[in-house]
Amino acid sequence: MLSVNLRALSIVEEMIKKKDELNIEVKTLENGAKVIDCGINVPGSFEAGKAFTKVCLGGLADVGIALDEGLNNELALPSVKVITSHPAVATLGSQKAGWAIKVGKYFAMGSGPARALAKMPKSTYEEIGYEDNADVAILCLESSKLPNEDVAQYIADKCGVNVENVYLLVAPTASLVGSIQISGRVVENGTYKMLEVLNFDVKKVKYAVGIAPIAPIVGDDLVMMGATNDMVLYGGKTYYYIESDEGDNIEDLCKNLPSSASSDYGKPFLEVFKSANYDFYKIDKGMFAPAVVTINDIRTGKVVSSGKINVEVIKRSLNYRTI
């Protein structure tokens, strides 16, 4: 079985080799763990954002960046493209932000290959039937603070590896790399909703493609948290190739998959978050999905599509105006 940690390792090693070119910084902690700063004390870059996103996806996806004018020809933003032939493992088995790292006063949301070693959460790996037994652990952290030795040791212990084999990539939400990697979750938002909300067997998703705008840097981490989510929820487009069974209703799946099927749809995400008293658990989980979903049912040959791009909400989210 493919190891997401070992596949990501070659990408991380290349990042370390090209750190000056990528505008990132590499630090070896006293216990031997490596910390790769992609946006806290350094500016980062588009190439670093691509690499960070590839690492999040366990090295099982191609990632590209282009200027996408597909937002109803009203708004042109750089966009991130994700293509994978291993959707369940790449997105839910690796990329999903499924590990809240809390060590002392340090907090970060963890995503990426190391989750598969720690099985965070265990239920996800049981659902997709995946495990990784690598001796190296690579975790991507969304945080405005760099982790210390205690954080690295905690992750090593949870993953069952030597601490010197731990690599921690860090980018705050309010950074170029942070913005890129969140938009790079466009395919994962769909597979997450399939599994967690619609109870669909994501192992039937054989291939996936997605594209989402990259949010400009428009404020602090909280403001950017809203803007980056809106890029996927109101501007993200995905295409899933599904090998259905006789009893599957792919049209219903497609109809219910986009963010527009949620009761919380229609306002910038930061407004929704505020209305929920800043409690993610009070937000409809069905909101976390791409704006437009197309499904190719491989068994029947049917192609169905649902959802819409909502440029007006994106403009409100970005406080966008023309002059």
N, C-alpha and C positions, 0 to 999 in steps of 0.2 A: 504494500500500500504506500502511496506517495506520502512523504513526510513534509508537512508545511513548514516546519522549522528548518529542515535541511535545505529545502528549496529557497526559502527566504534568506538563508545565510549567505549565499553567493551574492545576493543583491546588497545586503548589508556590508559585506566585505568590499564591494565595488564602491559603495558610498564612502566608506572610510578612506579608501585609496584616493577618491576624488573630492575629499572634503573641502579643499580650498575652492575648487571649481563650483561646487554646489552651495557655497556660502553656509556651511554647517561646521560644527565643532565637535570633536571627539575627545572624551575624557575617560581615562581608566581610573576607577575608584581604588581605594586602598586594598579592598578584598579581591580585586581583579576583574570585577564586572565593568562592562563598557557602557558609557552613556553617550548617546549621539543627540546633541542639541540641534534641532531643526528650526528653531524660531524664537527661543527665549532670549538669548544673548547674541544671537546672530540673525541676519535677515532671511536666510533660507533662499529658495529659488524655485522656479517651475519644475526644473529637473529633480530637485530634492522632493518636491511634492509628488511627482510621478513615482519616484522610488519608494517613498514612504507608503503610498497607496498600494504599490505592488507588494511590499512587505506585509501590510495589513491583510492582503488577500492570499498570503502564504505562497507567493510566487506562482500562483495558479491562474493568473489573468494577465492579459496585455492591457496597458494603460497608456492613453494618449491625451494630448491637449490640443485643442483647436479653437478658433473663433467660430462660435455657432450662432448663426442668425436665424435659427429656427423658432425663436420666441415670437411667433406670429408676425415676423418682420417688423416688430416694434422696438425691440431691444436686443442689442448685440453684446454678449458677454463671452469671455473665454469659458470653455467648457471642458470637462473631463470625460473621457470615454473609457468604458470598461468592457472587456470581452473575455469570457471564460467558457471553457468546456468542462469545468468542474464546479458548477454553481453552488451546490449544497455545501461542499467542503470549503471552497474558497470564501464564501460569504458567511455562512453560519458557523462553520467549523474553525474559521480563522478571523475574518474581518469584524464580525459582530462585537460591539462594545459591551461585552458580557461579564467583565470582571472589574468590580469597584475595588481599587487598591487603597487600603487604609492602613497606614503604618505610622503610629505616633500622630503628629500633626500633618503628615503628608497625605494628600488625597489626589487620585487621578483615575480617570476611566481608562481601563486597559482593554486593548483589542489586539488581534494578531495571533501569530502561531503559538505562542506560549500557552494560550488558553486551552489548546488541545492536550497539552501535557498535564495541566492542572484540572482539566475537565470542568471549566467554568463557563456555564453551568453544566452539570452532569447530564441533565435531561436532554439538552441539545445534542450531545454526542450519542446518546442512546437513540434518539429520533433519526439521526442521519447515518448511524452505523459507522462512525469513524473514530480511530484512535491513532496517536502518534507516540512513538517511543524513542525519539531523538535524544541525544545527550547534550543538546544545546537548546536554550530557551530564548526566544526573541519576542519582546513585547513592545507594542506601540502605546504610548501614554499621551492622553490629551490633558495637558496641565500647563500652568504658567510657572511651575517650579521644577527644578531638576531634582531627581531622586538621589538619595544618599545610600551609604553602605547598608543600612538597616532595611531599606526598601528592596535593594538588590538581593539581600540574603533571604528575605521573606519570599520573594518570587522564586528564587532557586529552590528553597525548601518545598514550596507548593508544587513545583514542577519536577522535583526529584533529580536535579542536575547540580553539578558543582558550580559555585557562584561565579568562578572565572569564565564559565560558559554562558553567562547571562548577558544579553545585549538589550539595552533599553533606549528606544527612539522616542524623543519627546518633542511635541509641538503644541503651543497654546492655540485655542480656538481663534483668537485675534491675531492670526499670522497667515502669511501666504500658504505655507505648507499645511497649516491647520484647516484653512478654507478648502484647499484642494482635496485633502483626504476625506473631508466630510461629504463633499459632493461626489466623491468616488464611491460612496456607499449606496448609490442609486439602485444598483441591482440588488444589493443586500436588503434594502428597505422592502423590496417586493417579496423576496424569499422569506424574510422574517414574518411578514404579514400572512403569507401563505401558511406557514407552520404554526405561528403563535395565535393568530386570530381566526383563520379560516380552516384550520385543521387539515390542510392538504399535505400529502406526502411529497416533500420537496426532492426526494430521491428520483422522482419522475421528471424533474427539470433537468434536461440533458445539456443544454447550452443556454447562454444568456448574454445579452448585449444591453448596455445602458449608456445614457449620456445625460449630464446635468450641468447647468451653469455653475461657475465658480463665483462665490460672493466676493465683491470688493471688500477691502478692509474699511469698515464703516463705524467702528467703535471698539469698546472693550469686550472682554470675553462674553459677558451676558448679552450685549447687543449682537455680537457676532454669532452667538449660539442661535438666536432667532433667525438671523439672515441666512446662515448656512443651512439650517433646516428647510427654510422656504425655497431654497434653490432646488431641492429634491421634491418637496411636497407640491410645489406649484410650477416647477420648470423641468422636472426630470422625466425622461422617457425611457422605457425599457421594452425589451423584446425577449420573450421566453419560448424556447422550444421544449414542449412537454410531450412525453410518451404516456398518453392516458390509458386508463383501463376502461372497460365497458361501463362501469357504474359512475364514472367521473362526469360531472357536468362542467365542462370547460367554459361554456358561455357564462354560467353563473359565477364561476371563479374569476373570470376576467371582469365581469360587471362589478364585483365587490372588491376588487383588488386596489384600484386607484385611491388616492387620498380623498377624492371628491365623494367617495362613498361613506366618509366619516361624518358624524354629527358635529364635529369640531371644525369642519372645513369652512373656509371662506374668509378668515382673518389671518394676518401675519402671525407666525408662530409665537413671537414674543408676547403678543396680546393674548393669545390662548393660554400661554404659560402664566401670565399675570392673573388671568381670570381663574386659573386653577390654584391660586395662592402659591405659585412657584413649586408645585408638587407634581412631578411627572406622572405619578400614579393616578392622579385625578384626570388626566388627559386620555381620551379614547385612544387605545393602542392602534386602532384602525387608521388613525391619522398619519402614522408613520409609514408612508408608502409613496411610490412615484406618482407623478401627475397623470401620465399616460402609460397604459399598459397594452401591449399587443402580444397575443399568444398564438403560436403555431402548434396545433395539435398534430403531432407526427403520425399518430395512429389513423386519424380520420382525414388528414390533409386539410382540415379547416383552419382558417386564420380569422381571429376575432380581435377587436380592439375596443378600448373603453377609456374614458377620462378626457381631460383637456388641460392645455397650458393656460395658466391664469397670470397674464402679464401684469394686470392691474395690482394684484396682491404683491407681486414681486417688486413693483415700483414703490408701493407703500412701504414695504419692508426695508428697501434701500434708501428711502427718502429721495427717490430718483426724480430728476427734472431735466428738461432740455433748456438750453440757453441760446 
